[in-house]
Amino acid sequence: MLGILKGIGDAIAGIGTWIYDHIFSPFINGFKKVFGIASPSKVMAEMGGYLISGLLQGIKGIWKNITGFFSGA
């Protein structure tokens, strides 16, 4: 019984490794190649800055609408 469970566990781990090697890794490498990313940390830090900036603008807009609603009431 333990051998069967170990075999199932090994198969599941093998599937995870296969998915990473054949799906995620090629996708990430292709993404980096298309966008010319040699150092993903620098480029992604910049992208993260843009995301946070956009998020803050959205929050400010919503906050302005909320405070405007309550000031008019």
Phi and psi restraints in degrees (value plus and minus 20) as a CYANA .aco file:
   2 LEU   PHI     -83.0   -43.0
   2 LEU   PSI     -55.4   -15.4
   3 GLY   PHI     -84.3   -44.3
   3 GLY   PSI     -59.7   -19.7
   4 ILE   PHI     -84.5   -44.5
   4 ILE   PSI     -65.8   -25.8
   5 LEU   PHI     -82.1   -42.1
   5 LEU   PSI     -60.3   -20.3
   6 LYS   PHI     -84.3   -44.3
   6 LYS   PSI     -61.1   -21.1
   7 GLY   PHI     -82.2   -42.2
   7 GLY   PSI     -62.2   -22.2
   8 ILE   PHI     -84.5   -44.5
   8 ILE   PSI     -64.5   -24.5
   9 GLY   PHI     -80.8   -40.8
   9 GLY   PSI     -63.3   -23.3
  10 ASP   PHI     -84.1   -44.1
  10 ASP   PSI     -58.8   -18.8
  11 ALA   PHI     -84.8   -44.8
  11 ALA   PSI     -62.0   -22.0
  12 ILE   PHI     -84.9   -44.9
  12 ILE   PSI     -63.4   -23.4
  13 ALA   PHI     -83.0   -43.0
  13 ALA   PSI     -58.6   -18.6
  14 GLY   PHI     -84.0   -44.0
  14 GLY   PSI     -58.8   -18.8
  15 ILE   PHI     -84.1   -44.1
  15 ILE   PSI     -63.3   -23.3
  16 GLY   PHI     -80.8   -40.8
  16 GLY   PSI     -62.3   -22.3
  17 THR   PHI     -85.3   -45.3
  17 THR   PSI     -62.7   -22.7
  18 TRP   PHI     -82.1   -42.1
  18 TRP   PSI     -64.5   -24.5
  19 ILE   PHI     -80.4   -40.4
  19 ILE   PSI     -63.8   -23.8
  20 TYR   PHI     -83.8   -43.8
  20 TYR   PSI     -68.0   -28.0
  21 ASP   PHI     -87.6   -47.6
  21 ASP   PSI     -54.3   -14.3
  22 HIS   PHI    -126.7   -86.7
  22 HIS   PSI     -31.7     8.3
  23 ILE   PHI    -140.7  -100.7
  23 ILE   PSI     -81.3   -41.3
  24 PHE   PHI     -88.7   -48.7
  24 PHE   PSI     -68.9   -28.9
  25 SER   PHI     -81.4   -41.4
  25 SER   PSI     -67.9   -27.9
  26 PRO   PHI     -82.7   -42.7
  26 PRO   PSI     -55.4   -15.4
  27 PHE   PHI     -83.6   -43.6
  27 PHE   PSI     -68.3   -28.3
  28 ILE   PHI     -83.4   -43.4
  28 ILE   PSI     -64.4   -24.4
  29 ASN   PHI     -84.7   -44.7
  29 ASN   PSI     -59.3   -19.3
  30 GLY   PHI     -84.7   -44.7
  30 GLY   PSI     -61.7   -21.7
  31 PHE   PHI     -80.0   -40.0
  31 PHE   PSI     -66.8   -26.8
  32 LYS   PHI     -83.6   -43.6
  32 LYS   PSI     -58.8   -18.8
  33 LYS   PHI     -87.8   -47.8
  33 LYS   PSI     -64.7   -24.7
  34 VAL   PHI     -81.4   -41.4
  34 VAL   PSI     -61.1   -21.1
  35 PHE   PHI    -113.7   -73.7
  35 PHE   PSI     -15.1    24.9
  36 GLY   PHI      44.6    84.6
  36 GLY   PSI      18.3    58.3
  37 ILE   PHI    -112.8   -72.8
  37 ILE   PSI      92.5   132.5
  38 ALA   PHI    -115.2   -75.2
  38 ALA   PSI     -54.8   -14.8
  39 SER   PHI    -142.6  -102.6
  39 SER   PSI      73.2   113.2
  40 PRO   PHI     -79.9   -39.9
  40 PRO   PSI     -48.7    -8.7
  41 SER   PHI     -84.8   -44.8
  41 SER   PSI     -59.5   -19.5
  42 LYS   PHI     -89.7   -49.7
  42 LYS   PSI     -66.2   -26.2
  43 VAL   PHI     -87.5   -47.5
  43 VAL   PSI     -63.6   -23.6
  44 MET   PHI     -89.2   -49.2
  44 MET   PSI     -50.9   -10.9
  45 ALA   PHI     -83.5   -43.5
  45 ALA   PSI     -60.9   -20.9
  46 GLU   PHI     -84.8   -44.8
  46 GLU   PSI     -64.6   -24.6
  47 MET   PHI     -81.3   -41.3
  47 MET   PSI     -60.9   -20.9
  48 GLY   PHI     -82.4   -42.4
  48 GLY   PSI     -57.9   -17.9
  49 GLY   PHI     -81.5   -41.5
  49 GLY   PSI     -61.9   -21.9
  50 TYR   PHI     -84.5   -44.5
  50 TYR   PSI     -60.8   -20.8
  51 LEU   PHI     -83.0   -43.0
  51 LEU   PSI     -65.0   -25.0
  52 ILE   PHI     -85.0   -45.0
  52 ILE   PSI     -60.8   -20.8
  53 SER   PHI     -81.4   -41.4
  53 SER   PSI     -64.1   -24.1
  54 GLY   PHI     -84.9   -44.9
  54 GLY   PSI     -60.0   -20.0
  55 LEU   PHI     -81.5   -41.5
  55 LEU   PSI     -65.4   -25.4
  56 LEU   PHI     -83.9   -43.9
  56 LEU   PSI     -58.9   -18.9
  57 GLN   PHI     -82.5   -42.5
  57 GLN   PSI     -61.5   -21.5
  58 GLY   PHI     -83.0   -43.0
  58 GLY   PSI     -63.5   -23.5
  59 ILE   PHI     -84.3   -44.3
  59 ILE   PSI     -62.3   -22.3
  60 LYS   PHI     -81.3   -41.3
  60 LYS   PSI     -61.7   -21.7
  61 GLY   PHI     -83.7   -43.7
  61 GLY   PSI     -63.8   -23.8
  62 ILE   PHI     -85.3   -45.3
  62 ILE   PSI     -62.6   -22.6
  63 TRP   PHI     -81.9   -41.9
  63 TRP   PSI     -60.2   -20.2
  64 LYS   PHI     -82.4   -42.4
  64 LYS   PSI     -61.6   -21.6
  65 ASN   PHI     -84.7   -44.7
  65 ASN   PSI     -61.4   -21.4
  66 ILE   PHI     -85.6   -45.6
  66 ILE   PSI     -69.1   -29.1
  67 THR   PHI     -86.5   -46.5
  67 THR   PSI     -54.5   -14.5
  68 GLY   PHI     -85.3   -45.3
  68 GLY   PSI     -57.9   -17.9
  69 PHE   PHI     -82.7   -42.7
  69 PHE   PSI     -67.5   -27.5
  70 PHE   PHI     -94.0   -54.0
  70 PHE   PSI     -48.3    -8.3
  71 SER   PHI     -92.5   -52.5
  71 SER   PSI     -49.9    -9.9
  72 GLY   PHI     -98.5   -58.5
  72 GLY   PSI     -36.3     3.7
